[in-house]
Amino acid sequence: MRISVSSDMDEPVARALVAELRERGHEVLARGALVPGDDPRWAVCSERAARDVADGRADQAVVCCWTGTGASIAANKVPGVRAALCTDGATADGARRWNDANVLALSLRLTSGPLLKEILDAWFTAVPSEDPEDRGNLAHVDALDRAGADGAAPGERSA
């Protein structure tokens, strides 16, 4: 699987993330502070990683910043992206299972090496739910993406 990874800082956990993904057999497309000369601002590098997913250059992405919040906000502004800030394996499992998240957001401050592995284990083993209610929620989120282009809420028409 091809995974775009961004970080606004060249921190040990960001380097460990890239190494762990490669060890698991994934191809990594690095962004931000992980690439000399690339724009390391969290809003910019997180958007680039999210666009890699939305445009089909990557299957998934992992975006990182100090808290993970800014990276997840920036990634979620890209239509077609469902970024989830995960601080443990159970949250990562739920994000993939119920939300079909395609971008994982991590906190550089909170994520230790062992916790990183727990989160990645859960992220990569969970499969999206086929439950009609879960699929209906995702269809609504997709409609929000489409409606955002013209400012109308799902089911409403813009004037």
C-alpha positions in Angstrom: 0.0 0.0 0.0 1.2 3.5 -0.8 1.0 5.8 2.2 1.6 9.6 2.2 3.2 10.7 5.5 3.5 14.3 6.6 4.9 16.0 9.7 5.5 19.6 10.6 8.6 18.6 12.7 11.4 16.1 12.2 10.7 14.4 15.5 11.7 10.8 16.5 8.1 9.6 16.4 7.8 10.8 12.8 10.9 9.0 11.8 9.8 5.9 13.7 6.5 6.1 11.8 8.2 6.1 8.4 10.5 3.3 9.4 7.6 1.2 10.8 5.5 1.7 7.7 8.4 0.6 5.5 9.0 -2.4 7.8 5.4 -3.4 7.3 5.9 -3.4 3.5 4.3 0.0 2.6 5.7 2.5 0.1 6.0 5.8 1.9 5.6 9.2 0.2 7.1 11.7 2.6 5.9 15.3 3.0 6.8 18.4 5.1 9.7 18.3 7.6 10.5 14.7 6.5 11.8 16.0 3.2 14.6 18.6 3.1 13.3 21.8 1.5 9.6 20.8 1.6 7.2 23.2 3.3 6.9 22.0 6.9 3.9 24.1 8.0 1.3 21.7 9.4 -1.5 23.1 7.3 0.5 22.8 4.1 2.1 19.4 4.5 -1.1 17.9 6.0 -3.1 19.2 3.0 -0.5 17.8 0.6 -0.7 14.3 2.2 -4.5 14.4 2.2 -4.5 15.5 -1.5 -2.3 12.5 -2.3 -5.1 10.3 -1.0 -7.9 12.3 -2.7 -6.1 12.4 -6.0 -5.2 8.7 -5.9 -1.4 9.1 -5.5 -1.7 7.3 -2.2 -4.1 4.8 -0.7 -4.0 6.3 2.8 -2.1 9.0 4.7 -0.7 9.7 8.1 -0.5 13.3 9.1 1.4 14.5 12.2 1.8 17.7 14.2 2.5 18.5 17.8 -1.1 17.8 19.0 -2.4 16.1 15.8 -5.4 18.5 15.9 -4.2 21.0 13.3 -3.0 18.2 11.0 -6.5 16.5 11.2 -8.3 19.8 10.6 -6.2 20.6 7.5 -6.6 17.1 6.1 -10.3 17.1 6.6 -10.7 20.2 4.4 -9.8 18.1 1.4 -12.9 16.7 -0.2 -13.0 12.9 0.0 -10.7 12.7 3.0 -11.9 11.4 6.3 -9.1 12.1 8.8 -9.2 10.8 12.3 -7.0 11.9 15.2 -6.2 8.7 17.1 -4.4 8.5 20.4 -4.9 4.7 21.0 -5.6 1.5 19.2 -9.3 1.4 20.1 -9.8 4.8 18.5 -7.9 3.8 15.4 -9.9 0.6 15.1 -13.2 2.6 15.4 -12.0 5.2 12.9 -11.4 2.6 10.3 -14.4 0.4 11.2 -17.2 3.0 11.6 -15.9 6.0 9.8 -13.9 4.3 7.0 -11.2 6.9 7.8 -8.5 7.1 5.1 -6.2 9.5 6.9 -4.7 8.8 10.3 -3.7 11.9 12.4 -1.2 11.5 15.1 0.2 13.7 17.9 3.9 14.0 17.9 3.7 14.9 21.6 1.6 12.0 22.8 2.6 9.1 20.6 5.3 6.8 22.0 7.0 4.0 20.0 4.9 1.2 21.6 1.7 3.3 21.2 2.5 4.0 17.6 2.7 0.3 16.9 -0.6 -0.3 18.7 -2.3 2.4 16.7 -0.9 1.1 13.4 -1.8 -2.5 14.2 -5.4 -1.5 14.9 -5.6 0.8 11.9 -4.3 -1.8 9.4 -6.3 -4.7 10.8 -9.7 -3.0 11.0 -12.0 -3.2 8.0 -14.8 -0.7 7.2 -18.2 -1.8 8.5 -20.9 -2.9 6.0 -23.6 -2.1 8.5 -26.4 -0.1 6.7 -26.4 2.6 9.5 -22.6 3.1 9.2 -22.7 3.2 5.4 -25.6 5.7 5.6 -23.5 7.9 7.8 -20.7 7.8 5.4 -23.0 8.6 2.5 -24.1 11.7 4.4 -20.5 12.7 5.0 -19.8 12.3 1.2 -22.9 14.4 0.5 -21.4 17.1 2.8 -18.2 17.1 0.7 -20.2 17.5 -2.5 -22.5 20.2 -1.0 -19.5 22.1 0.4 -18.6 23.2 -3.1 -21.8 25.3 -3.4 -22.4 26.0 0.3 -25.7 24.0 0.4 -26.4 21.4 3.1 -27.1 17.9 1.9 -30.6 17.8 0.5 -30.8 21.5 0.1 -30.3 23.6 -3.0 -28.3 26.7 -3.2 -30.1 29.8 -4.5 
